[in-house]
Amino acid sequence: MKRRDFLKAGAALAVAAPAAALAADAPAAKSKVVVVRNGEPEALFRKGVDALGGITAFVKPGQKVVVKPNIGWDRAPEFAANTHPGLVGEIVRQCVAAGAARVEVFDHTCSAWSRCYRNSGIAAAVEAAGGKMAEAHDKDDYREVACPKAVNMKTALIHRAILEADVFINVPILKNHGGAKMTACLKNFMGLVWDRQYMHRHNLTQCIADAALYRKPDLNVLDAYRVMQTNGPQGVGLSDVRTLRYQILSTDIVAADTLATKLLRFPLETVPHIHRAALLGLGTDEEARMEIVRLEA
């Protein structure tokens, strides 16, 4: 190579090398989290999902959608033990309007499933919106799945609706929980696993994080309209409940739960399954890595 050509090549490398280094050091995109307040659950969702590109950013014509609320308890909506039925109905309605071929809603309940579905108000809201309630009390509705990346729960029986769906929308309620400290997006995964007792017996905190590895939600919608501040997960009476009129939406399940701790006024470190989920690569628990959009309904 002639000297002038060698010098030209060296100059080109000198320009390219810093650019490559900058590209390697470029920060990852921040997780977008939408926090909406001061509205009814349906209005909160409409405002929040629009900020994420609308329901059509998540649901395409002909797709099968599963919506997974918390319907674990035989409680009326005002007790805040289950996801608000108006929110679930609005999500189903929008999915149907977006052209979904099927919208199924289910939960593996703690109380008698038929009473939970009925008395929560969710079954009526789903059917009125054009969706279908799926039963989840029969072991035959679950399929064994392996997850090598999990720390404790390497295999689990997962409800077939989750496995069959093209789109998974996770719609928990925010509340206090006696064992796990907080129920929110991550904790809601206990309702898609058949053997919840396994999770309680094998380090509940780690198993909650492990469960979220089995199927990443396409969207998390956290209902914080009414919040059970004490005596969760079932509650004792209306004195346990505060009306906050909030909703948190994100594709990042860990980020959503991280911000949820602030609504319950829990220090982040007191809900350890959130950080364990972050360590598994499920999202971020660092606010500096979030793009937080705050809206009024």
C-alpha positions in Angstrom: 0.0 0.0 0.0 1.4 3.4 -0.9 2.0 5.8 2.0 -0.7 8.3 0.9 -3.3 5.4 0.7 -2.2 4.1 4.1 -2.7 7.6 5.6 -6.1 7.9 4.0 -7.1 4.5 5.4 -5.9 5.5 8.9 -7.9 8.7 8.8 -11.0 6.8 7.8 -10.5 4.4 10.7 -9.9 7.3 13.1 -13.3 8.8 12.1 -15.2 5.4 12.2 -13.8 4.2 15.5 -15.3 6.9 17.7 -18.6 6.6 15.9 -18.6 2.8 16.6 -17.6 3.4 20.2 -20.5 5.9 20.6 -22.9 3.4 19.1 -21.7 0.7 21.5 -22.2 3.1 24.5 -25.5 4.5 23.4 -28.1 4.1 26.2 -31.0 1.7 25.7 -34.4 3.2 24.9 -36.3 4.1 28.0 -39.4 2.2 29.0 -42.5 4.3 28.4 -44.9 4.4 31.3 -48.2 6.3 31.2 -49.7 7.4 34.5 -53.3 8.8 34.2 -55.4 10.2 37.0 -58.7 11.8 37.9 -61.2 10.0 35.8 -63.5 6.9 35.7 -61.7 3.7 34.8 -63.0 3.7 31.2 -61.9 7.3 30.6 -58.5 6.6 32.2 -57.9 3.7 29.8 -58.9 5.6 26.7 -56.6 8.5 27.6 -53.7 6.1 28.6 -53.9 3.8 25.6 -54.1 6.7 23.2 -50.8 7.9 24.6 -49.3 4.5 23.7 -50.6 4.7 20.1 -54.1 3.4 20.6 -55.4 -0.1 20.9 -54.5 -0.8 17.3 -50.9 -0.6 18.2 -51.4 -3.8 20.1 -54.4 -5.6 18.5 -54.6 -6.3 14.8 -57.7 -7.7 12.8 -58.1 -11.4 13.1 -56.0 -11.8 16.2 -56.9 -13.8 19.3 -56.7 -11.7 22.5 -56.6 -12.8 26.1 -57.3 -10.2 28.8 -56.2 -11.3 32.3 -57.8 -9.3 35.1 -57.7 -10.1 38.8 -61.0 -11.9 39.6 -59.7 -13.9 42.5 -62.3 -13.1 45.1 -66.0 -13.2 45.7 -66.3 -9.5 46.2 -68.4 -6.7 44.8 -66.4 -3.9 42.9 -66.5 -1.4 45.7 -64.3 -3.6 47.9 -61.4 -3.3 45.4 -60.4 -7.0 45.7 -60.8 -7.5 41.9 -60.1 -5.4 38.8 -62.8 -2.8 38.1 -65.4 -4.3 35.7 -65.8 -1.1 33.8 -62.1 -1.1 32.9 -62.2 -4.8 31.8 -65.3 -4.1 29.7 -63.7 -1.1 28.0 -60.6 -3.0 27.1 -62.7 -5.9 25.6 -64.8 -3.4 23.7 -61.8 -1.7 22.1 -60.2 -5.1 21.2 -63.4 -6.1 19.5 -63.6 -2.8 17.7 -60.0 -3.3 16.5 -61.1 -6.4 14.7 -60.0 -9.1 17.2 -61.3 -12.6 16.2 -61.7 -13.6 19.8 -61.4 -11.9 23.1 -61.2 -14.2 26.1 -61.1 -13.2 29.8 -60.2 -15.5 32.7 -58.6 -15.9 36.1 -57.7 -18.9 38.2 -59.8 -17.7 41.2 -59.2 -18.2 44.9 -62.9 -18.2 45.9 -65.5 -20.2 43.9 -65.0 -19.3 40.3 -68.6 -18.8 39.2 -69.3 -16.5 42.1 -66.1 -14.5 41.5 -67.0 -14.1 37.8 -70.5 -13.0 38.6 -70.2 -10.9 41.8 -67.1 -9.0 40.6 -69.3 -7.6 37.8 -66.6 -8.7 35.3 -68.6 -11.5 33.5 -71.5 -9.2 32.7 -69.1 -6.4 31.5 -67.2 -8.8 29.3 -70.2 -10.3 27.7 -71.8 -6.9 27.1 -68.6 -5.8 25.3 -68.5 -8.8 23.0 -65.9 -10.9 24.8 -66.1 -14.4 26.3 -65.3 -15.6 29.8 -63.1 -18.7 29.9 -63.2 -21.1 32.8 -60.0 -21.7 34.7 -60.9 -24.1 37.5 -60.2 -27.4 35.6 -56.6 -28.7 35.4 -57.3 -29.9 31.9 -57.3 -26.3 30.7 -53.6 -26.0 31.6 -50.5 -27.1 29.6 -47.1 -27.9 31.0 -44.4 -25.4 29.9 -40.7 -25.4 30.6 -38.8 -22.2 31.4 -35.0 -22.8 31.8 -34.4 -19.2 32.6 -36.5 -19.3 35.7 -34.7 -19.6 39.0 -37.1 -21.7 41.1 -40.1 -22.4 38.9 -38.5 -24.2 36.0 -41.8 -25.8 34.8 -45.4 -24.7 35.3 -48.9 -25.6 34.1 -50.1 -22.4 32.3 -53.7 -21.7 31.2 -54.2 -22.6 27.5 -55.8 -19.2 26.8 -52.4 -17.5 27.5 -50.6 -20.0 25.3 -53.0 -19.7 22.4 -53.4 -16.0 22.3 -51.7 -13.6 19.8 -52.1 -10.7 22.2 -51.9 -10.8 26.0 -53.2 -7.8 28.0 -52.5 -8.0 31.7 -55.1 -6.0 33.8 -54.5 -6.4 37.5 -55.8 -4.3 40.4 -53.4 -2.6 42.7 -53.7 -3.7 46.4 -51.9 -4.7 49.5 -51.0 -8.4 49.9 -50.2 -10.1 53.2 -47.6 -12.5 51.7 -46.1 -10.6 48.8 -46.6 -7.1 50.2 -48.2 -5.8 46.9 -50.5 -7.2 44.2 -50.0 -5.5 40.8 -48.8 -6.5 37.3 -46.3 -9.2 38.3 -48.3 -10.7 41.1 -51.3 -11.1 38.7 -49.4 -14.0 37.0 -50.4 -16.2 39.9 -53.8 -16.4 38.3 -52.6 -18.0 35.1 -50.7 -20.8 36.9 -52.4 -24.0 38.0 -50.4 -24.7 41.2 -50.2 -21.5 43.2 -49.3 -23.5 46.3 -46.0 -24.5 44.7 -45.2 -20.8 44.4 -46.0 -20.3 48.1 -43.8 -23.3 49.1 -40.8 -22.4 47.0 -39.9 -18.8 47.8 -43.0 -16.8 46.7 -41.0 -13.7 45.9 -38.8 -15.5 43.4 -41.7 -17.5 41.9 -43.6 -14.4 41.2 -40.7 -13.1 39.2 -40.2 -16.5 37.5 -43.9 -16.7 36.5 -43.6 -13.5 34.4 -41.1 -15.3 32.2 -43.7 -17.6 30.8 -45.4 -15.1 28.6 -44.6 -11.4 28.2 -47.7 -9.2 28.2 -48.1 -7.0 25.2 -49.6 -4.4 27.4 -50.0 -4.0 31.2 -52.9 -1.9 32.5 -52.8 -1.4 36.2 -56.2 -0.5 37.8 -55.6 1.9 40.7 -59.0 3.5 40.7 -59.9 2.0 44.1 -57.0 0.6 46.1 -57.1 -1.8 49.0 -54.5 -0.3 51.3 -54.7 -2.8 54.1 -55.8 -6.4 54.7 -55.1 -7.6 51.2 -55.6 -9.6 49.1 -59.2 -10.1 50.0 -59.9 -7.3 52.4 -62.2 -7.1 55.4 -64.4 -4.1 54.7 -64.7 -0.7 52.9 -62.4 0.9 55.5 -59.5 -0.9 53.7 -60.2 0.9 50.5 -58.9 4.3 49.2 -60.3 5.9 46.0 -57.2 7.2 44.0 -58.6 7.4 40.5 -55.3 6.3 38.9 -54.2 4.0 36.1 -50.7 2.9 35.0 -50.1 1.6 31.5 -46.8 0.2 30.0 -45.4 -2.6 28.0 -42.7 -2.9 30.7 -44.2 -4.9 33.6 -41.4 -4.1 36.0 -41.6 -0.4 35.4 -45.3 -0.3 35.9 -45.0 -2.1 39.3 -42.1 0.1 40.3 -44.3 3.2 40.0 -47.2 1.4 41.6 -45.3 1.2 44.9 -45.5 5.0 45.2 -49.3 4.9 45.0 -49.4 2.4 47.9 -46.6 4.4 49.7 -44.5 1.3 49.9 -40.7 1.7 49.7 -39.5 -0.2 46.6 -37.2 -2.5 48.6 -40.2 -3.8 50.6 -41.6 -5.4 47.4 -38.6 -7.6 46.5 -40.2 -9.5 43.6 -40.0 -6.3 41.5 -36.2 -6.3 41.7 -36.0 -10.0 41.1 -38.0 -9.6 37.9 -35.6 -6.8 36.8 -32.7 -9.1 37.4 -34.3 -11.7 35.1 -34.4 -9.0 32.3 -38.2 -8.5 32.4 -37.9 -4.7 32.7 -36.4 -1.8 34.6 -37.0 -0.8 38.2 -34.9 2.4 37.8 -36.9 5.6 37.2 -33.9 7.1 35.3 -34.5 4.5 32.6 -38.2 5.3 32.2 -40.0 7.8 30.1 -42.9 8.7 32.4 -45.9 10.4 30.8 -48.3 11.9 33.3 -51.8 12.8 32.1 -55.2 13.9 33.4 -58.3 12.1 32.1 
